[in-house]
Amino acid sequence: MSARGSVYSWCGCRDPVTGGRLGSRCPQRGKPGHGSWYLSLELPAGLDGHRRRIRRGGFLTRKAAEKALVRLRMPEAAEA
């Protein structure tokens, strides 16, 4: 399966002036205990031709998100 994916950090902080989410622009991002890590995996188009994507979040570390991404790309064989 040929699938592309990425890992990124994100937080739910809001701009005090506009009220919009800061997301990847948050100045606190990257500090321990702030925000969380997410993954995004693009899958081949479905039978209907529409885009398919998996997004998961809430990982405490980048390494944990990367590990989950690897498992989604190549799931282990089911144990009998």
C-alpha positions as CSV (number, residue, x, y, z in Angstrom):
1,M,0.0,0.0,0.0
2,S,1.4,3.4,-1.0
3,A,0.3,5.8,1.7
4,R,1.8,9.2,2.7
5,G,1.6,10.5,6.2
6,S,2.9,13.2,8.5
7,V,3.2,14.0,12.2
8,Y,2.6,17.5,13.6
9,S,2.0,19.2,16.9
10,W,-1.1,21.3,17.6
11,C,-2.8,23.0,20.5
12,G,-6.2,24.5,21.2
13,C,-5.0,27.9,22.4
14,R,-7.0,30.9,21.2
15,D,-5.9,34.4,20.1
16,P,-7.1,36.8,22.8
17,V,-8.0,39.4,20.2
18,T,-9.8,37.4,17.5
19,G,-10.8,34.4,19.5
20,G,-9.5,32.1,16.6
21,R,-7.4,29.1,17.3
22,L,-3.7,29.6,17.2
23,G,-2.9,25.9,16.4
24,S,0.6,25.6,14.9
25,R,1.3,29.4,15.5
26,C,1.0,29.1,19.3
27,P,4.1,30.6,21.0
28,Q,3.8,27.9,23.8
29,R,3.9,25.1,21.3
30,G,6.8,22.7,21.8
31,K,6.9,23.3,25.6
32,P,6.5,20.2,27.7
33,G,2.9,19.5,28.7
34,H,1.5,22.0,26.1
35,G,-0.6,20.7,23.2
36,S,-0.4,17.3,21.7
37,W,0.9,15.4,18.7
38,Y,-1.3,14.3,15.7
39,L,-0.9,12.2,12.7
40,S,-2.4,12.4,9.2
41,L,-2.3,9.5,6.7
42,E,-3.4,9.9,3.1
43,L,-4.8,6.7,1.6
44,P,-5.3,5.8,-2.0
45,A,-8.6,7.2,-3.4
46,G,-11.7,5.0,-2.8
47,L,-13.7,3.3,-5.5
48,D,-15.8,6.4,-5.8
49,G,-12.6,8.5,-6.5
50,H,-12.9,10.5,-3.4
51,R,-10.0,11.3,-1.1
52,R,-9.5,9.1,2.0
53,R,-7.6,10.3,5.0
54,I,-7.0,9.1,8.6
55,R,-6.3,11.7,11.3
56,R,-5.6,10.8,14.9
57,G,-4.5,13.0,17.8
58,G,-3.8,13.3,21.4
59,F,-0.4,11.7,21.5
60,L,1.9,12.9,24.3
61,T,5.1,12.7,22.3
62,R,6.2,13.0,18.7
63,K,7.7,9.5,19.0
64,A,4.4,8.0,20.1
65,A,2.6,9.6,17.1
66,E,5.3,8.4,14.7
67,K,5.0,4.9,16.1
68,A,1.2,4.9,15.5
69,L,1.7,6.2,12.0
70,V,4.1,3.3,11.2
71,R,1.6,0.9,12.5
72,L,-1.2,2.4,10.4
73,R,1.0,2.2,7.3
74,M,1.9,-1.4,7.9
75,P,-0.3,-3.2,10.4
76,E,1.1,-6.3,12.0
77,A,-0.2,-9.7,10.9
78,A,-3.1,-10.8,13.0
79,E,-2.1,-13.4,15.5
80,A,-3.9,-16.8,15.1
